């Protein structure tokens, strides 16, 4: 990215998120709370790993683009998203994907 160490910011955000989630411990939301806490713990763990592999980063971007395509398809199939809007969103996604591929070194190194 810009070669800035974002770990202190991540640490502050992680601590704040985990503290905020404490209030939900006694609200009969154990399963949901566990999923959210697991997400934050895994993200925090990954953020504190050594520099990520270029292949891992590329794979994550591919997963995100694929998930967005699937989301549009499901929303359109279920009638929550019009064909016209799905088409516009897909065009934005295609442009984002092309920009990522074109500027891949900016995101990975």
N, CA, C and O atoms as a GROMACS GRO file, in nm:
protein
  436
    1UNK      N    1   0.084  -0.117   0.000
    1UNK     CA    2   0.000   0.000   0.000
    1UNK      C    3   0.089   0.123   0.000
    1UNK      O    4   0.154   0.152  -0.100
    2UNK      N    5   0.092   0.195   0.108
    2UNK     CA    6   0.177   0.313   0.116
    2UNK      C    7   0.290   0.292   0.216
    2UNK      O    8   0.352   0.387   0.262
    3UNK      N    9   0.315   0.166   0.248
    3UNK     CA   10   0.422   0.129   0.340
    3UNK      C   11   0.405   0.192   0.477
    3UNK      O   12   0.504   0.223   0.544
    4UNK      N   13   0.280   0.211   0.520
    4UNK     CA   14   0.251   0.264   0.652
    4UNK      C   15   0.216   0.148   0.743
    4UNK      O   16   0.151   0.053   0.700
    5UNK      N   17   0.257   0.155   0.867
    5UNK     CA   18   0.224   0.051   0.963
    5UNK      C   19   0.086   0.080   1.022
    5UNK      O   20   0.070   0.174   1.100
    6UNK      N   21  -0.011   0.000   0.983
    6UNK     CA   22  -0.147   0.022   1.031
    6UNK      C   23  -0.178  -0.064   1.154
    6UNK      O   24  -0.291  -0.063   1.203
    7UNK      N   25  -0.080  -0.137   1.203
    7UNK     CA   26  -0.105  -0.224   1.318
    7UNK      C   27  -0.151  -0.149   1.443
    7UNK      O   28  -0.238  -0.199   1.513
    8UNK      N   29  -0.096  -0.031   1.475
    8UNK     CA   30  -0.149   0.040   1.593
    8UNK      C   31  -0.298   0.076   1.576
    8UNK      O   32  -0.375   0.069   1.672
    9UNK      N   33  -0.336   0.115   1.456
    9UNK     CA   34  -0.476   0.146   1.429
    9UNK      C   35  -0.561   0.019   1.440
    9UNK      O   36  -0.671   0.022   1.496
   10UNK      N   37  -0.511  -0.090   1.386
   10UNK     CA   38  -0.580  -0.218   1.396
   10UNK      C   39  -0.597  -0.260   1.542
   10UNK      O   40  -0.703  -0.306   1.581
   11UNK      N   41  -0.493  -0.243   1.621
   11UNK     CA   42  -0.498  -0.279   1.764
   11UNK      C   43  -0.606  -0.198   1.836
   11UNK      O   44  -0.683  -0.253   1.914
   12UNK      N   45  -0.610  -0.070   1.810
   12UNK     CA   46  -0.712   0.016   1.872
   12UNK      C   47  -0.852  -0.024   1.829
   12UNK      O   48  -0.944  -0.031   1.911
   13UNK      N   49  -0.869  -0.051   1.700
   13UNK     CA   50  -1.000  -0.091   1.649
   13UNK      C   51  -1.043  -0.226   1.703
   13UNK      O   52  -1.159  -0.245   1.737
   14UNK      N   53  -0.950  -0.320   1.709
   14UNK     CA   54  -0.979  -0.454   1.761
   14UNK      C   55  -1.022  -0.444   1.907
   14UNK      O   56  -1.122  -0.504   1.947
   15UNK      N   57  -0.946  -0.370   1.986
   15UNK     CA   58  -0.978  -0.356   2.129
   15UNK      C   59  -1.115  -0.292   2.147
   15UNK      O   60  -1.194  -0.336   2.230
   16UNK      N   61  -1.143  -0.188   2.069
   16UNK     CA   62  -1.272  -0.120   2.078
   16UNK      C   63  -1.386  -0.212   2.038
   16UNK      O   64  -1.491  -0.215   2.103
   17UNK      N   65  -1.367  -0.288   1.931
   17UNK     CA   66  -1.472  -0.379   1.884
   17UNK      C   67  -1.500  -0.489   1.986
   17UNK      O   68  -1.615  -0.518   2.015
   18UNK      N   69  -1.395  -0.548   2.039
   18UNK     CA   70  -1.414  -0.656   2.137
   18UNK      C   71  -1.479  -0.603   2.265
   18UNK      O   72  -1.561  -0.672   2.325
   19UNK      N   73  -1.444  -0.483   2.305
   19UNK     CA   74  -1.506  -0.422   2.423
   19UNK      C   75  -1.653  -0.394   2.397
   19UNK      O   76  -1.738  -0.420   2.483
   20UNK      N   77  -1.684  -0.342   2.280
   20UNK     CA   78  -1.823  -0.312   2.245
   20UNK      C   79  -1.907  -0.439   2.239
   20UNK      O   80  -2.026  -0.437   2.272
   21UNK      N   81  -1.847  -0.549   2.196
   21UNK     CA   82  -1.921  -0.675   2.186
   21UNK      C   83  -1.949  -0.738   2.323
   21UNK      O   84  -2.037  -0.823   2.334
   22UNK      N   85  -1.876  -0.697   2.424
   22UNK     CA   86  -1.896  -0.752   2.558
   22UNK      C   87  -2.040  -0.736   2.606
   22UNK      O   88  -2.093  -0.823   2.675
   23UNK      N   89  -2.104  -0.624   2.571
   23UNK     CA   90  -2.240  -0.598   2.619
   23UNK      C   91  -2.341  -0.698   2.564
   23UNK      O   92  -2.452  -0.709   2.617
   24UNK      N   93  -2.306  -0.771   2.459
   24UNK     CA   94  -2.398  -0.866   2.399
   24UNK      C   95  -2.385  -1.007   2.457
   24UNK      O   96  -2.459  -1.097   2.418
   25UNK      N   97  -2.292  -1.026   2.549
   25UNK     CA   98  -2.268  -1.160   2.606
   25UNK      C   99  -2.391  -1.218   2.675
   25UNK      O  100  -2.412  -1.339   2.672
   26UNK      N  101  -2.471  -1.136   2.736
   26UNK     CA  102  -2.584  -1.184   2.816
   26UNK      C  103  -2.719  -1.156   2.750
   26UNK      O  104  -2.820  -1.141   2.818
   27UNK      N  105  -2.720  -1.148   2.618
   27UNK     CA  106  -2.844  -1.115   2.548
   27UNK      C  107  -2.894  -1.229   2.461
   27UNK      O  108  -2.964  -1.207   2.362
   28UNK      N  109  -2.858  -1.351   2.496
   28UNK     CA  110  -2.905  -1.470   2.425
   28UNK      C  111  -2.869  -1.466   2.276
   28UNK      O  112  -2.948  -1.506   2.191
   29UNK      N  113  -2.750  -1.418   2.248
   29UNK     CA  114  -2.700  -1.410   2.110
   29UNK      C  115  -2.566  -1.481   2.098
   29UNK      O  116  -2.479  -1.438   2.022
   30UNK      N  117  -2.548  -1.588   2.171
   30UNK     CA  118  -2.417  -1.654   2.179
   30UNK      C  119  -2.362  -1.693   2.042
   30UNK      O  120  -2.245  -1.668   2.013
   31UNK      N  121  -2.444  -1.752   1.960
   31UNK     CA  122  -2.396  -1.798   1.829
   31UNK      C  123  -2.354  -1.680   1.742
   31UNK      O  124  -2.247  -1.682   1.681
   32UNK      N  125  -2.438  -1.579   1.735
   32UNK     CA  126  -2.407  -1.462   1.654
   32UNK      C  127  -2.284  -1.390   1.707
   32UNK      O  128  -2.197  -1.347   1.631
   33UNK      N  129  -2.276  -1.377   1.839
   33UNK     CA  130  -2.162  -1.311   1.902
   33UNK      C  131  -2.033  -1.386   1.871
   33UNK      O  132  -1.931  -1.325   1.842
   34UNK      N  133  -2.039  -1.518   1.878
   34UNK     CA  134  -1.921  -1.599   1.850
   34UNK      C  135  -1.872  -1.577   1.706
   34UNK      O  136  -1.752  -1.566   1.682
   35UNK      N  137  -1.964  -1.570   1.612
   35UNK     CA  138  -1.926  -1.550   1.471
   35UNK      C  139  -1.856  -1.416   1.454
   35UNK      O  140  -1.754  -1.407   1.386
   36UNK      N  141  -1.912  -1.312   1.513
   36UNK     CA  142  -1.854  -1.178   1.499
   36UNK      C  143  -1.718  -1.172   1.569
   36UNK      O  144  -1.623  -1.116   1.514
   37UNK      N  145  -1.709  -1.228   1.690
   37UNK     CA  146  -1.581  -1.227   1.762
   37UNK      C  147  -1.475  -1.306   1.685
   37UNK      O  148  -1.360  -1.264   1.677
   38UNK      N  149  -1.514  -1.420   1.630
   38UNK     CA  150  -1.419  -1.500   1.553
   38UNK      C  151  -1.367  -1.422   1.433
   38UNK      O  152  -1.248  -1.429   1.400
   39UNK      N  153  -1.458  -1.348   1.366
   39UNK     CA  154  -1.415  -1.266   1.253
   39UNK      C  155  -1.310  -1.165   1.296
   39UNK      O  156  -1.204  -1.154   1.233
   40UNK      N  157  -1.338  -1.092   1.404
   40UNK     CA  158  -1.244  -0.989   1.450
   40UNK      C  159  -1.112  -1.050   1.497
   40UNK      O  160  -1.005  -0.995   1.471
   41UNK      N  161  -1.119  -1.164   1.567
   41UNK     CA  162  -0.995  -1.227   1.613
   41UNK      C  163  -0.910  -1.276   1.496
   41UNK      O  164  -0.788  -1.260   1.495
   42UNK      N  165  -0.975  -1.334   1.397
   42UNK     CA  166  -0.901  -1.384   1.281
   42UNK      C  167  -0.841  -1.267   1.203
   42UNK      O  168  -0.726  -1.273   1.160
   43UNK      N  169  -0.917  -1.162   1.185
   43UNK     CA  170  -0.866  -1.043   1.116
   43UNK      C  171  -0.748  -0.984   1.192
   43UNK      O  172  -0.647  -0.947   1.132
   44UNK      N  173  -0.762  -0.975   1.323
   44UNK     CA  174  -0.655  -0.921   1.406
   44UNK      C  175  -0.529  -1.007   1.395
   44UNK      O  176  -0.417  -0.955   1.385
   45UNK      N  177  -0.549  -1.138   1.397
   45UNK     CA  178  -0.435  -1.230   1.385
   45UNK      C  179  -0.365  -1.209   1.250
   45UNK      O  180  -0.243  -1.202   1.243
   46UNK      N  181  -0.443  -1.200   1.145
   46UNK     CA  182  -0.385  -1.183   1.012
   46UNK      C  183  -0.313  -1.050   0.997
   46UNK      O  184  -0.209  -1.041   0.932
   47UNK      N  185  -0.370  -0.947   1.057
   47UNK     CA  186  -0.308  -0.815   1.047
   47UNK      C  187  -0.172  -0.811   1.116
   47UNK      O  188  -0.087  -0.729   1.082
   48UNK      N  189  -0.151  -0.900   1.211
   48UNK     CA  190  -0.026  -0.901   1.285
   48UNK      C  191   0.073  -1.004   1.233
   48UNK      O  192   0.178  -1.026   1.293
   49UNK      N  193   0.040  -1.066   1.124
   49UNK     CA  194   0.134  -1.159   1.059
   49UNK      C  195   0.238  -1.079   0.981
   49UNK      O  196   0.218  -0.960   0.956
   50UNK      N  197   0.346  -1.142   0.943
   50UNK     CA  198   0.442  -1.074   0.855
   50UNK      C  199   0.374  -1.035   0.724
   50UNK      O  200   0.260  -1.075   0.698
   51UNK      N  201   0.442  -0.958   0.643
   51UNK     CA  202   0.385  -0.911   0.515
   51UNK      C  203   0.320  -1.028   0.440
   51UNK      O  204   0.379  -1.135   0.427
   52UNK      N  205   0.199  -1.005   0.392
   52UNK     CA  206   0.126  -1.114   0.325
   52UNK      C  207   0.189  -1.152   0.192
   52UNK      O  208   0.255  -1.072   0.125
   53UNK      N  209   0.166  -1.274   0.157
   53UNK     CA  210   0.213  -1.325   0.028
   53UNK      C  211   0.134  -1.257  -0.084
   53UNK      O  212   0.014  -1.232  -0.071
   54UNK      N  213   0.202  -1.229  -0.192
   54UNK     CA  214   0.134  -1.170  -0.309
   54UNK      C  215   0.024  -1.262  -0.359
   54UNK      O  216  -0.082  -1.216  -0.400
   55UNK      N  217   0.047  -1.392  -0.355
   55UNK     CA  218  -0.054  -1.488  -0.401
   55UNK      C  219  -0.178  -1.485  -0.311
   55UNK      O  220  -0.290  -1.495  -0.360
   56UNK      N  221  -0.157  -1.471  -0.182
   56UNK     CA  222  -0.270  -1.463  -0.089
   56UNK      C  223  -0.351  -1.338  -0.116
   56UNK      O  224  -0.474  -1.343  -0.123
   57UNK      N  225  -0.284  -1.226  -0.132
   57UNK     CA  226  -0.354  -1.101  -0.159
   57UNK      C  227  -0.433  -1.109  -0.290
   57UNK      O  228  -0.548  -1.066  -0.296
   58UNK      N  229  -0.372  -1.162  -0.392
   58UNK     CA  230  -0.440  -1.175  -0.520
   58UNK      C  231  -0.561  -1.266  -0.505
   58UNK      O  232  -0.668  -1.238  -0.559
   59UNK      N  233  -0.543  -1.376  -0.433
   59UNK     CA  234  -0.654  -1.469  -0.411
   59UNK      C  235  -0.769  -1.405  -0.337
   59UNK      O  236  -0.885  -1.431  -0.368
   60UNK      N  237  -0.738  -1.322  -0.239
   60UNK     CA  238  -0.844  -1.253  -0.164
   60UNK      C  239  -0.922  -1.157  -0.253
   60UNK      O  240  -1.044  -1.151  -0.246
   61UNK      N  241  -0.851  -1.083  -0.336
   61UNK     CA  242  -0.921  -0.994  -0.428
   61UNK      C  243  -1.012  -1.073  -0.522
   61UNK      O  244  -1.124  -1.031  -0.550
   62UNK      N  245  -0.964  -1.185  -0.571
   62UNK     CA  246  -1.047  -1.267  -0.659
   62UNK      C  247  -1.171  -1.318  -0.586
   62UNK      O  248  -1.280  -1.318  -0.642
   63UNK      N  249  -1.155  -1.359  -0.460
   63UNK     CA  250  -1.269  -1.406  -0.382
   63UNK      C  251  -1.372  -1.295  -0.362
   63UNK      O  252  -1.493  -1.319  -0.370
   64UNK      N  253  -1.324  -1.176  -0.336
   64UNK     CA  254  -1.415  -1.063  -0.315
   64UNK      C  255  -1.494  -1.032  -0.441
   64UNK      O  256  -1.616  -1.015  -0.436
   65UNK      N  257  -1.425  -1.026  -0.554
   65UNK     CA  258  -1.496  -0.998  -0.680
   65UNK      C  259  -1.597  -1.109  -0.709
   65UNK      O  260  -1.709  -1.081  -0.752
   66UNK      N  261  -1.559  -1.232  -0.687
   66UNK     CA  262  -1.650  -1.345  -0.711
   66UNK      C  263  -1.772  -1.336  -0.619
   66UNK      O  264  -1.885  -1.358  -0.663
   67UNK      N  265  -1.750  -1.302  -0.493
   67UNK     CA  266  -1.861  -1.290  -0.398
   67UNK      C  267  -1.957  -1.180  -0.439
   67UNK      O  268  -2.079  -1.194  -0.426
   68UNK      N  269  -1.904  -1.070  -0.489
   68UNK     CA  270  -1.990  -0.961  -0.534
   68UNK      C  271  -2.074  -1.004  -0.654
   68UNK      O  272  -2.194  -0.973  -0.660
   69UNK      N  273  -2.014  -1.073  -0.748
   69UNK     CA  274  -2.090  -1.123  -0.863
   69UNK      C  275  -2.202  -1.215  -0.815
   69UNK      O  276  -2.315  -1.204  -0.863
   70UNK      N  277  -2.172  -1.305  -0.723
   70UNK     CA  278  -2.272  -1.397  -0.672
   70UNK      C  279  -2.384  -1.322  -0.599
   70UNK      O  280  -2.502  -1.356  -0.612
   71UNK      N  281  -2.346  -1.221  -0.523
   71UNK     CA  282  -2.445  -1.142  -0.451
   71UNK      C  283  -2.543  -1.076  -0.549
   71UNK      O  284  -2.664  -1.081  -0.528
   72UNK      N  285  -2.491  -1.016  -0.654
   72UNK     CA  286  -2.577  -0.952  -0.754
   72UNK      C  287  -2.669  -1.056  -0.817
   72UNK      O  288  -2.789  -1.032  -0.835
   73UNK      N  289  -2.614  -1.172  -0.851
   73UNK     CA  290  -2.693  -1.277  -0.915
   73UNK      C  291  -2.806  -1.323  -0.823
   73UNK      O  292  -2.920  -1.336  -0.867
   74UNK      N  293  -2.775  -1.348  -0.697
   74UNK     CA  294  -2.877  -1.393  -0.602
   74UNK      C  295  -2.983  -1.287  -0.580
   74UNK      O  296  -3.102  -1.317  -0.575
   75UNK      N  297  -2.940  -1.163  -0.566
   75UNK     CA  298  -3.036  -1.054  -0.544
   75UNK      C  299  -3.126  -1.036  -0.665
   75UNK      O  300  -3.245  -1.008  -0.650
   76UNK      N  301  -3.071  -1.050  -0.782
   76UNK     CA  302  -3.150  -1.036  -0.904
   76UNK      C  303  -3.248  -1.154  -0.917
   76UNK      O  304  -3.365  -1.134  -0.949
   77UNK      N  305  -3.200  -1.274  -0.892
   77UNK     CA  306  -3.284  -1.393  -0.903
   77UNK      C  307  -3.400  -1.388  -0.803
   77UNK      O  308  -3.511  -1.430  -0.835
   78UNK      N  309  -3.374  -1.337  -0.684
   78UNK     CA  310  -3.479  -1.332  -0.582
   78UNK      C  311  -3.572  -1.212  -0.600
   78UNK      O  312  -3.672  -1.201  -0.530
   79UNK      N  313  -3.541  -1.123  -0.694
   79UNK     CA  314  -3.627  -1.009  -0.720
   79UNK      C  315  -3.596  -0.888  -0.633
   79UNK      O  316  -3.668  -0.788  -0.641
   80UNK      N  317  -3.491  -0.894  -0.552
   80UNK     CA  318  -3.455  -0.780  -0.468
   80UNK      C  319  -3.377  -0.675  -0.545
   80UNK      O  320  -3.356  -0.564  -0.496
   81UNK      N  321  -3.333  -0.710  -0.664
   81UNK     CA  322  -3.251  -0.620  -0.744
   81UNK      C  323  -3.299  -0.629  -0.889
   81UNK      O  324  -3.310  -0.739  -0.944
   82UNK      N  325  -3.328  -0.515  -0.948
   82UNK     CA  326  -3.375  -0.516  -1.087
   82UNK      C  327  -3.259  -0.553  -1.180
   82UNK      O  328  -3.142  -0.538  -1.145
   83UNK      N  329  -3.294  -0.600  -1.295
   83UNK     CA  330  -3.193  -0.637  -1.394
   83UNK      C  331  -3.110  -0.515  -1.432
   83UNK      O  332  -2.989  -0.525  -1.449
   84UNK      N  333  -3.176  -0.401  -1.446
   84UNK     CA  334  -3.106  -0.279  -1.485
   84UNK      C  335  -3.003  -0.238  -1.379
   84UNK      O  336  -2.890  -0.203  -1.412
   85UNK      N  337  -3.044  -0.241  -1.253
   85UNK     CA  338  -2.953  -0.203  -1.146
   85UNK      C  339  -2.839  -0.306  -1.133
   85UNK      O  340  -2.724  -0.269  -1.111
   86UNK      N  341  -2.872  -0.432  -1.147
   86UNK     CA  342  -2.769  -0.537  -1.142
   86UNK      C  343  -2.666  -0.515  -1.252
   86UNK      O  344  -2.546  -0.533  -1.230
   87UNK      N  345  -2.713  -0.477  -1.369
   87UNK     CA  346  -2.623  -0.451  -1.481
   87UNK      C  347  -2.532  -0.332  -1.452
   87UNK      O  348  -2.412  -0.337  -1.480
   88UNK      N  349  -2.587  -0.226  -1.396
   88UNK     CA  350  -2.505  -0.110  -1.360
   88UNK      C  351  -2.401  -0.145  -1.253
   88UNK      O  352  -2.285  -0.105  -1.264
   89UNK      N  353  -2.444  -0.219  -1.152
   89UNK     CA  354  -2.351  -0.259  -1.047
   89UNK      C  355  -2.242  -0.350  -1.101
   89UNK      O  356  -2.125  -0.340  -1.062
   90UNK      N  357  -2.280  -0.439  -1.191
   90UNK     CA  358  -2.181  -0.528  -1.251
   90UNK      C  359  -2.079  -0.449  -1.333
   90UNK      O  360  -1.961  -0.482  -1.332
   91UNK      N  361  -2.124  -0.347  -1.404
   91UNK     CA  362  -2.030  -0.263  -1.479
   91UNK      C  363  -1.930  -0.197  -1.385
   91UNK      O  364  -1.811  -0.191  -1.415
   92UNK      N  365  -1.979  -0.147  -1.271
   92UNK     CA  366  -1.888  -0.086  -1.173
   92UNK      C  367  -1.789  -0.190  -1.122
   92UNK      O  368  -1.670  -0.162  -1.105
   93UNK      N  369  -1.839  -0.309  -1.097
   93UNK     CA  370  -1.752  -0.416  -1.047
   93UNK      C  371  -1.647  -0.454  -1.151
   93UNK      O  372  -1.531  -0.476  -1.117
   94UNK      N  373  -1.687  -0.460  -1.277
   94UNK     CA  374  -1.591  -0.492  -1.384
   94UNK      C  375  -1.483  -0.384  -1.391
   94UNK      O  376  -1.365  -0.416  -1.404
   95UNK      N  377  -1.523  -0.258  -1.382
   95UNK     CA  378  -1.425  -0.149  -1.385
   95UNK      C  379  -1.331  -0.156  -1.264
   95UNK      O  380  -1.211  -0.134  -1.277
   96UNK      N  381  -1.388  -0.186  -1.146
   96UNK     CA  382  -1.305  -0.200  -1.026
   96UNK      C  383  -1.205  -0.315  -1.043
   96UNK      O  384  -1.088  -0.302  -1.007
   97UNK      N  385  -1.253  -0.425  -1.097
   97UNK     CA  386  -1.166  -0.540  -1.118
   97UNK      C  387  -1.055  -0.508  -1.218
   97UNK      O  388  -0.940  -0.545  -1.198
   98UNK      N  389  -1.091  -0.439  -1.326
   98UNK     CA  390  -0.989  -0.401  -1.425
   98UNK      C  391  -0.888  -0.306  -1.364
   98UNK      O  392  -0.768  -0.317  -1.389
   99UNK      N  393  -0.935  -0.211  -1.283
   99UNK     CA  394  -0.844  -0.117  -1.218
   99UNK      C  395  -0.750  -0.191  -1.123
   99UNK      O  396  -0.632  -0.159  -1.115
  100UNK      N  397  -0.804  -0.289  -1.051
  100UNK     CA  398  -0.720  -0.367  -0.961
  100UNK      C  399  -0.612  -0.442  -1.040
  100UNK      O  400  -0.494  -0.436  -1.006
  101UNK      N  401  -0.653  -0.510  -1.146
  101UNK     CA  402  -0.558  -0.587  -1.225
  101UNK      C  403  -0.453  -0.495  -1.286
  101UNK      O  404  -0.334  -0.528  -1.288
  102UNK      N  405  -0.496  -0.381  -1.336
  102UNK     CA  406  -0.403  -0.286  -1.398
  102UNK      C  407  -0.304  -0.228  -1.297
  102UNK      O  408  -0.188  -0.206  -1.329
  103UNK      N  409  -0.352  -0.206  -1.175
  103UNK     CA  410  -0.268  -0.145  -1.070
  103UNK      C  411  -0.232  -0.245  -0.961
  103UNK      O  412  -0.211  -0.205  -0.846
  104UNK      N  413  -0.225  -0.370  -0.994
  104UNK     CA  414  -0.204  -0.477  -0.898
  104UNK      C  415  -0.083  -0.451  -0.807
  104UNK      O  416  -0.089  -0.479  -0.687
  105UNK      N  417   0.023  -0.402  -0.860
  105UNK     CA  418   0.144  -0.380  -0.781
  105UNK      C  419   0.121  -0.276  -0.670
  105UNK      O  420   0.185  -0.283  -0.565
  106UNK      N  421   0.032  -0.183  -0.692
  106UNK     CA  422   0.002  -0.084  -0.590
  106UNK      C  423  -0.066  -0.150  -0.470
  106UNK      O  424  -0.039  -0.112  -0.356
  107UNK      N  425  -0.153  -0.248  -0.494
  107UNK     CA  426  -0.227  -0.312  -0.388
  107UNK      C  427  -0.145  -0.419  -0.317
  107UNK      O  428  -0.166  -0.444  -0.198
  108UNK      N  429  -0.054  -0.481  -0.387
  108UNK     CA  430   0.015  -0.597  -0.331
  108UNK      C  431   0.148  -0.561  -0.269
  108UNK      O  432   0.181  -0.612  -0.162
  109UNK      N  433   0.224  -0.476  -0.330
  109UNK     CA  434   0.358  -0.448  -0.277
  109UNK      C  435   0.357  -0.336  -0.177
  109UNK      O  436   0.463  -0.301  -0.124
   0.00000   0.00000   0.00000
